[in-house]
Amino acid sequence: MARPGRSGSARALAVMLMAAVLSSGCGALDDGAAAMWDLAAGQMIDAGTTTVVVTVTRVECNNGVTGTVNAPDIRTSDDEVVITFTVSPDEPGTAAACPGNDGVEYEVRLPEAVGDRALVDGACVSTGAGDAAACTRAAARRAP
């Protein structure tokens, strides 16, 4: 027979652990679903480039629809510019077919010129999208 004090403590501990797991999140993904990007066709990227046009695609199945693209998270270092996109979340609890989601063009204004840095898709390095074909070829969408 369980003692009331222990079952209440165990329940409270379970609730606290669940809250911690649910609130831990995935950084940039807290505001939406993961999305990958590629450079839109025909662009010439050089050291002085400060604006790039990309095509963003939702990673998860969503009946062929990428949805609304959220402003990207852009992080720069000496070697790379990592651009991470999210898209509007889909409706909770809905099953979706996976025909491949459409690409949505998005103009990215970089905080500084590209210089001699790689342009990297953040979804390939910070989410489960790393196994996607576009990521296994290379997370860098432009190598210096």
PAGU-463519 format. One line per field, with one value per residue: residue in three letters; x, z, y of N, C-alpha, C in turn; residue number from 1. Coordinates in Angstrom, 1 decimal. Layout:
BEGIN
aa = (ALA_...) .
n.xx = (X_...) .
n.zz = (Z_...) .
n.yy = (Y_...) .
ca.xx = (X_...) .
ca.zz = (Z_...) .
ca.yy = (Y_...) .
c.xx = (X_...) .
c.zz = (Z_...) .
c.yy = (Y_...) .
i = (NUM_...) .
END
This chain:
BEGIN
aa = (MET_ALA_ARG_PRO_GLY_ARG_SER_GLY_SER_ALA_ARG_ALA_LEU_ALA_VAL_MET_LEU_MET_ALA_ALA_VAL_LEU_SER_SER_GLY_CYS_GLY_ALA_LEU_ASP_ASP_GLY_ALA_ALA_ALA_MET_TRP_ASP_LEU_ALA_ALA_GLY_GLN_MET_ILE_ASP_ALA_GLY_THR_THR_THR_VAL_VAL_VAL_THR_VAL_THR_ARG_VAL_GLU_CYS_ASN_ASN_GLY_VAL_THR_GLY_THR_VAL_ASN_ALA_PRO_ASP_ILE_ARG_THR_SER_ASP_ASP_GLU_VAL_VAL_ILE_THR_PHE_THR_VAL_SER_PRO_ASP_GLU_PRO_GLY_THR_ALA_ALA_ALA_CYS_PRO_GLY_ASN_ASP_GLY_VAL_GLU_TYR_GLU_VAL_ARG_LEU_PRO_GLU_ALA_VAL_GLY_ASP_ARG_ALA_LEU_VAL_ASP_GLY_ALA_CYS_VAL_SER_THR_GLY_ALA_GLY_ASP_ALA_ALA_ALA_CYS_THR_ARG_ALA_ALA_ALA_ARG_ARG_ALA_PRO) .
n.xx = (0.8_0.6_2.0_0.3_1.8_4.1_3.1_2.0_4.3_5.7_4.1_4.1_6.8_6.9_5.3_6.8_9.1_8.0_7.2_9.7_10.8_9.0_9.4_12.0_12.6_13.8_15.5_15.8_13.6_11.4_9.4_8.1_8.0_10.7_12.6_14.3_16.7_17.7_19.9_18.3_17.8_20.3_21.8_24.6_27.0_29.2_32.1_31.2_28.5_25.4_22.7_20.7_18.7_16.6_15.2_12.8_11.9_9.5_10.5_9.1_6.3_3.5_1.3_2.3_2.6_4.5_4.0_3.8_6.7_8.9_10.8_14.4_16.8_20.0_23.3_26.6_30.1_33.7_34.1_31.7_28.3_25.4_22.2_19.1_15.9_12.4_9.0_5.5_3.7_2.0_-1.4_-2.2_-2.2_-3.1_-2.9_-0.6_0.0_3.0_4.0_6.1_7.1_6.2_8.4_9.3_10.1_12.4_13.8_16.9_18.4_21.6_23.5_26.0_28.5_29.0_31.7_34.6_33.2_31.4_28.0_25.6_23.1_21.1_19.3_20.3_22.4_21.4_19.0_16.8_16.8_19.2_19.6_18.3_18.3_19.3_20.9_22.7_24.3_25.6_25.8_26.6_25.6_26.9_30.2_33.3) .
n.zz = (0.0_-0.9_0.5_1.3_1.3_-0.2_-2.8_-3.5_-3.6_-5.5_-7.7_-7.9_-8.5_-11.0_-12.5_-12.4_-13.8_-16.3_-17.0_-17.2_-19.4_-21.4_-21.5_-22.2_-25.0_-28.3_-28.8_-31.5_-32.6_-31.0_-31.8_-34.0_-36.7_-37.9_-40.7_-43.9_-46.1_-49.3_-51.6_-53.8_-57.3_-59.7_-58.3_-57.6_-55.3_-53.4_-51.6_-50.8_-50.5_-49.0_-48.9_-49.5_-51.5_-50.7_-50.9_-48.9_-47.2_-45.5_-43.1_-41.9_-42.7_-44.3_-46.0_-48.5_-48.2_-47.2_-45.7_-43.6_-43.5_-41.0_-39.6_-40.0_-37.8_-37.4_-37.1_-36.7_-37.3_-37.3_-39.4_-40.6_-41.6_-40.1_-40.9_-39.7_-40.2_-39.3_-39.7_-39.7_-37.3_-37.8_-37.6_-34.5_-33.9_-36.4_-39.0_-41.7_-45.2_-47.1_-49.6_-50.3_-49.5_-50.7_-52.0_-50.5_-51.4_-49.8_-48.8_-47.3_-45.2_-44.3_-41.3_-41.8_-44.4_-46.3_-46.7_-46.4_-45.6_-45.0_-46.0_-44.1_-43.6_-40.8_-40.0_-40.7_-38.9_-36.4_-35.9_-36.3_-39.0_-40.1_-41.3_-43.7_-47.3_-48.5_-46.5_-46.0_-48.3_-48.0_-45.4_-45.7_-47.8_-49.4_-50.0_-49.0) .
n.yy = (-1.2_2.2_5.1_8.1_10.5_9.9_9.2_11.6_13.2_11.9_12.3_15.1_15.5_14.2_15.9_18.2_17.4_16.9_19.4_20.7_19.3_20.0_22.8_23.1_23.2_24.1_26.2_28.3_27.1_27.5_29.2_28.1_25.7_23.6_24.6_24.3_25.9_27.1_28.7_31.0_30.6_31.7_33.7_35.7_35.5_37.3_38.6_41.1_40.9_41.7_41.1_38.3_36.1_33.5_30.2_28.8_25.9_23.9_21.5_19.3_17.0_18.5_18.4_19.4_22.1_24.8_27.1_30.1_31.9_32.6_35.4_35.0_33.5_34.8_34.1_35.1_34.3_34.2_32.4_31.6_32.3_31.6_30.8_30.4_29.2_29.2_28.1_28.9_27.2_24.0_22.9_21.6_18.1_17.3_15.0_14.8_14.6_13.7_15.0_16.6_19.7_23.1_25.6_28.7_31.9_34.2_37.2_37.8_40.0_40.5_41.1_42.1_42.3_39.3_38.5_36.4_34.1_31.1_30.4_29.1_26.6_26.7_24.8_22.4_22.0_22.3_21.0_18.2_18.0_17.4_14.9_15.1_15.0_17.4_18.4_16.4_16.5_19.0_21.4_23.9_26.4_28.1_28.1_29.6) .
ca.xx = (0.0_1.4_1.7_-0.2_2.9_5.0_2.4_1.8_5.6_6.1_3.2_4.7_8.1_6.6_4.8_8.0_10.0_7.3_7.2_11.0_11.0_8.2_9.8_13.4_12.5_14.9_16.1_15.1_12.3_10.3_8.4_7.6_8.5_12.0_12.6_15.6_16.7_18.7_20.0_17.4_18.6_20.9_22.5_26.1_27.4_30.7_32.5_30.5_27.0_24.7_21.4_20.6_17.4_16.7_14.0_12.6_10.9_9.2_11.1_8.1_5.2_2.5_0.4_2.8_2.6_5.5_3.4_4.4_8.1_9.3_12.1_15.4_17.9_21.3_24.5_27.9_31.4_34.8_34.2_30.4_27.1_24.4_20.9_18.1_14.5_11.3_7.8_4.4_3.4_0.8_-2.5_-1.8_-3.0_-3.5_-2.0_-0.3_0.7_4.3_4.4_7.2_6.5_6.6_9.5_8.8_11.2_12.5_15.0_17.6_19.4_22.6_23.9_27.2_28.8_29.4_33.1_35.1_32.6_30.4_26.6_25.2_21.7_21.1_18.5_21.2_23.3_20.8_17.7_16.7_16.9_20.6_19.5_17.7_19.3_19.9_21.8_23.8_25.2_26.4_25.0_27.0_24.9_27.9_31.5_34.2) .
ca.zz = (0.0_-1.0_1.5_0.6_1.2_-1.3_-4.1_-3.8_-3.9_-6.8_-8.7_-8.0_-9.2_-12.4_-13.1_-12.5_-14.8_-17.6_-17.3_-17.6_-20.7_-22.4_-21.6_-22.7_-26.3_-29.3_-29.2_-32.5_-33.0_-30.1_-32.5_-35.2_-37.1_-38.6_-42.2_-44.5_-47.2_-50.3_-52.3_-55.0_-58.5_-60.4_-57.5_-57.5_-53.9_-53.3_-50.3_-50.4_-50.5_-47.7_-49.1_-50.3_-51.6_-50.4_-51.0_-47.7_-47.3_-44.2_-43.0_-41.6_-43.6_-44.1_-47.2_-49.6_-47.9_-46.3_-44.7_-43.4_-43.1_-39.9_-39.7_-39.6_-36.7_-38.1_-36.2_-37.5_-36.6_-38.3_-40.5_-41.2_-41.3_-40.0_-41.0_-39.3_-40.4_-38.9_-40.4_-38.9_-36.9_-38.4_-36.6_-33.6_-34.0_-37.7_-39.8_-43.0_-46.2_-47.4_-51.1_-50.5_-49.4_-51.7_-51.6_-50.4_-51.5_-48.7_-48.9_-46.1_-45.1_-43.4_-40.4_-42.3_-45.6_-46.2_-46.6_-46.8_-44.8_-45.6_-45.6_-43.5_-43.2_-39.4_-39.8_-40.9_-37.8_-35.1_-35.8_-36.9_-40.5_-40.6_-42.1_-45.0_-48.5_-48.7_-45.5_-46.1_-49.3_-47.3_-44.7_-46.3_-49.1_-50.1_-49.4_-49.5) .
ca.yy = (0.0_3.4_6.1_9.3_11.5_9.6_9.3_13.1_13.7_11.4_13.0_16.5_15.3_13.9_17.1_19.2_16.9_17.1_20.9_21.0_18.8_20.8_24.1_23.2_23.7_23.9_27.4_29.0_26.5_27.7_30.0_27.5_24.4_23.7_24.8_24.4_26.9_27.0_30.0_31.1_30.4_32.9_34.7_35.8_35.9_37.7_39.1_42.3_40.7_41.9_40.6_37.1_35.6_32.1_29.5_28.2_24.7_23.3_20.2_18.2_16.9_19.5_18.4_20.2_23.6_25.3_28.0_31.4_31.9_33.6_36.0_34.1_33.8_34.9_34.2_35.2_34.0_34.5_31.4_31.3_33.0_30.6_31.4_29.4_29.6_28.5_28.4_28.9_25.8_23.5_22.7_20.5_16.9_17.0_14.2_15.4_13.8_14.1_15.1_17.5_21.1_24.1_26.5_30.1_32.9_35.1_38.0_37.9_41.1_40.1_42.2_42.6_41.6_37.9_38.3_35.1_33.1_30.2_30.6_27.7_26.4_26.3_23.6_21.2_21.8_22.5_20.3_16.8_18.0_17.0_13.7_15.3_15.0_18.7_18.6_15.5_17.0_20.0_22.4_25.2_26.7_28.8_27.9_30.7) .
c.xx = (0.9_1.0_1.3_0.9_3.8_4.3_2.3_3.2_6.0_5.3_3.8_6.0_7.9_6.1_5.9_8.9_9.3_7.4_8.6_11.3_10.3_8.8_11.3_13.5_13.7_15.4_15.3_13.8_11.2_9.1_7.8_8.3_9.8_11.8_14.0_15.5_17.8_18.8_19.0_18.4_19.1_21.6_24.0_26.4_28.9_30.9_31.7_29.0_26.5_23.2_21.4_19.1_17.5_15.3_13.9_11.6_10.8_9.8_10.0_7.0_4.1_1.6_0.9_2.9_3.6_4.9_4.1_5.8_8.3_10.6_13.2_16.2_19.2_22.4_25.7_29.1_32.4_34.7_32.8_29.3_26.0_23.1_19.9_16.7_13.6_10.1_6.6_4.0_2.1_-0.2_-2.1_-2.8_-3.5_-2.5_-1.8_0.4_2.1_4.7_5.6_6.6_7.0_7.7_8.9_10.1_11.2_13.9_15.6_18.5_20.3_23.0_25.2_27.5_29.3_30.9_33.6_34.5_31.6_29.0_26.1_23.7_21.6_20.3_19.3_22.1_22.6_19.4_17.8_16.8_18.3_20.6_18.9_18.7_20.0_21.0_23.0_24.8_26.2_25.5_25.4_26.3_25.8_29.2_32.4_35.2) .
c.zz = (0.0_0.0_0.8_0.4_0.0_-2.7_-4.5_-4.2_-5.3_-8.0_-9.0_-8.8_-10.7_-13.1_-13.3_-13.7_-16.2_-18.0_-17.8_-19.0_-21.7_-22.5_-22.1_-24.1_-27.2_-29.7_-30.2_-32.9_-32.1_-30.8_-33.8_-35.5_-37.9_-40.1_-42.7_-45.6_-48.1_-51.0_-53.5_-56.2_-59.0_-59.6_-57.6_-56.1_-53.9_-51.9_-49.8_-50.3_-49.1_-47.7_-50.0_-50.4_-51.5_-50.7_-49.7_-47.8_-45.9_-44.2_-42.8_-42.6_-43.3_-45.4_-48.4_-49.4_-46.9_-45.2_-44.6_-42.9_-42.1_-40.2_-39.3_-38.4_-37.5_-37.1_-37.0_-36.6_-37.6_-39.5_-41.2_-40.8_-41.3_-40.0_-40.8_-39.5_-39.7_-39.7_-39.4_-38.5_-37.6_-37.3_-35.8_-33.9_-35.3_-38.4_-41.2_-43.9_-46.5_-48.9_-51.3_-50.4_-50.4_-51.1_-51.6_-50.5_-50.3_-48.9_-47.5_-46.1_-43.9_-42.5_-40.9_-43.6_-45.4_-46.0_-47.1_-46.0_-45.6_-45.1_-45.3_-43.2_-41.8_-39.2_-39.9_-39.7_-36.4_-34.9_-36.3_-38.4_-41.0_-41.4_-43.5_-46.1_-48.7_-47.7_-45.6_-47.2_-48.7_-46.6_-45.2_-47.7_-50.0_-49.4_-49.9_-50.5) .
c.yy = (1.2_4.4_7.4_10.3_11.2_9.7_10.8_13.6_13.2_12.0_14.4_16.4_15.1_15.1_18.1_18.7_17.1_18.5_21.3_20.5_19.7_22.2_24.2_23.6_23.4_25.2_28.2_28.4_26.7_28.5_29.4_26.2_24.6_23.9_24.9_25.4_26.5_28.4_29.9_31.1_31.8_33.9_34.6_36.3_36.2_38.2_40.3_42.1_40.9_41.4_39.3_36.7_34.1_31.5_28.6_27.1_24.1_21.9_19.1_18.2_17.9_19.6_19.3_21.6_23.9_26.2_29.3_31.3_33.0_34.2_35.1_34.5_33.8_35.0_34.2_34.8_34.4_33.6_31.3_32.3_31.9_31.2_30.2_29.9_28.7_28.9_28.3_27.4_25.3_23.3_21.5_19.3_16.5_16.1_14.9_14.5_14.4_14.2_15.9_18.9_22.1_24.9_27.9_31.0_33.9_35.9_38.2_39.0_40.7_41.3_42.8_41.8_40.2_37.7_37.0_34.0_32.2_30.6_29.2_27.7_25.9_25.1_22.3_21.0_21.9_21.7_18.9_16.8_17.6_15.8_13.9_15.4_16.3_19.0_17.6_15.8_18.0_21.0_23.8_25.4_27.5_28.6_29.1_30.2) .
i = (1_2_3_4_5_6_7_8_9_10_11_12_13_14_15_16_17_18_19_20_21_22_23_24_25_26_27_28_29_30_31_32_33_34_35_36_37_38_39_40_41_42_43_44_45_46_47_48_49_50_51_52_53_54_55_56_57_58_59_60_61_62_63_64_65_66_67_68_69_70_71_72_73_74_75_76_77_78_79_80_81_82_83_84_85_86_87_88_89_90_91_92_93_94_95_96_97_98_99_100_101_102_103_104_105_106_107_108_109_110_111_112_113_114_115_116_117_118_119_120_121_122_123_124_125_126_127_128_129_130_131_132_133_134_135_136_137_138_139_140_141_142_143_144) .
END
